[in-house]
Amino acid sequence: MEQPSVINIFWFRRDLRLFDNHGLFRALKEAGNILPLFIFDTNILKRLDNFRDARVEFIYREVEHLKRELEKMHSTLLVYYGEPEDVFSKLSDSYRVGVLFFNRDYEPYARKRDEKISFFLKGKGVQVRTFKDQVIFEPGEILKTDGKPYVVYTPYMRKWMERLAETGTGNYPSEKYLKRLASHRPAGMPSLREMGFTAVSLGFPSREPCESLIRQYHLYRDYPAMEGTSRLSIHFRFGTVSIRQWVERAAAWNGKFLEELIWREFYQMILWHFPGVVDHAFRPEYDMIPWRNDEREFDAWCRGTTGYPLVDAGMRQLLATGFMHNRVRMITAGFLTKLLLIDWRWGEAWFAGHLLDYELSSNNGGWQWAAGSGCDAAPWFRIFNPFLQQKKFDSGNEYVKKWIPEFGTESYPGPLVDYRKARERAIQVYRQALAERKG
C-alpha cells in the first residue's frame, strides 16, 4: 500500500490507551492521518538488571493490545526497539513526517530525551507539539503567590483543590476520532526475547477496582491483610487509565483517595523543580548523616529475614509479587534508614528494581520522607516501632503469616537489632550530624 505523501505521528509513551488521551485527541482532531508509534527505549531497558522484569512484560502486553485495537481500524502501531534518536532518524528516512505529537513527561531523562528529539526533528522541518496528559496540573501550574514552588504538601493540596474547582479536569475523547488514523498494513513487533527479556506472568492488578473499595478507602487502606487499596498505581505509571477520569471519581467517591492522587503530583512537581533530589537529600544537611551501611544487615532486609515480622512480610511480598502495601512501605523504609542507619538511596534503588509501580518521583519522595531528608518529611526523631505497627494494623497476623510461613517457629530469626537501642542510636546519630551542620 502506498503511504500518504505526508504522515503525522503520535508517539505513545506513558499513555498506553486510546481513550481520553490528550495528545492523541489533538493529533486526530487537528491533524488526522495519524500513524501511532511506540519505542522500547534501550536507554531505559539497559538499566534494568533483571531479564525477568515484570514491568517490561506489562508494557509489552499493553503495547500488543494497542496494536491489535489499531489494526482492527486498518491502521497499526509502529513498534521499535532502540534509541529514540536512531528510531526517529529511520522514520524520517521512511516517511515524510509533518507533525510529531506526544504527551509530556517530567522525569529528568525524559526531558533531555524529548529536547533532543524535538531539536532533531525541527531541523528536518517537522513540527513538534506536546500536551499535558499524565497529571491534572503540571509543575509550573501550582505555585505560591511569590511564584516559588510549594515544598509542603498541605498548602499545595489546598491550592490544587482550588484550581480543580476553577478549571475542572478537562476531557479529551480521543476514542471518538480514531477513524482519522492513517491506513497502514500491519507492522511487525520485536519479541520480548529479542529484547533480552522473558515473561514471568506475575499477574497484574485490574484497571477497574470496584467502586465500593474506593468509597471505603479511608477505612481499610492501612490494613495490609485486606484488599483496601486500589492497586491502580501501575496503571497511572504507564497511562493505561486516565488520571482525569480517576480524579473525577475520587472527588465524588472518597476525599482521602483523591489526596493520594494529589501526593503523586506533588512529588512530580518536587522532582521537576528540584532535580537534585535524585541523588541528594532535599534538605542538604541530611547528606551529612554518617550511614552505617552494613551490607549483611542490608541483605537481611532485602531477603525479609530481619526478625521484624511486618518488615519481613513486606519485603517478601515485594520479591514475590512486585507489590508492597503502602503502609508497609513506610515501615520497611523507616526500619532501614532509622533502625539500621542504612542510606535511603540503597533502599530506594532496591524498590526501583522490584516495584511494578515504580515511579521515580514518588519512590524518591517516599524514601526521603522516611529518612527525614525530604520536603515535608517525617521528623528525624519519628521512628516507627514495627512491632507496635504490626499490633495496630495486623493484629491477627494474617498478613505476616501469609508471607512468612515459618512465623512463630524456631526457623524464624530473632530481631536483627534491638528496637530500643537502635532507636536511641538513630536519634543520637541524627542529632549530632544535624547539629554539626548547623555549627
Secondary structure, DSSP 8 states (H G I E B T S, - for coil): ----SSEEEEEESS---SSS-HHHHHHHHHT--EEEEEEEEHHHHTT---TT-HHHHHHHHHHHHHHHHHHHTT---EEEEE-HHHHHHHHHHHS-EEEEEEE---SHHHHHHHHHHHHHHHTTT-EEEEE--S-SS-TTTSB-TTS-B--SHHHHHHHHHHHHHHH------GGGGGGGB----------TGGGT----------S---HHHHHTHHHHTT-TTS--S---HHHHHHTSS-HHHHHHHHHHH-HHHHHHHHHHHHHHHHHHH-GGGGTS-SSGGGGG------HHHHHHHHHT-SS-HHHHHHHHHHHHHS---HHHHHHHHHIIIIIS---HHHHHHHHHHH-TT--HHHHHHHHHHHHT-STT---TT----HHHHHHHH-TT-HHHHHH-TTTTSTTS---SS-HHHHHHHHHHHHHHHHHHHH-
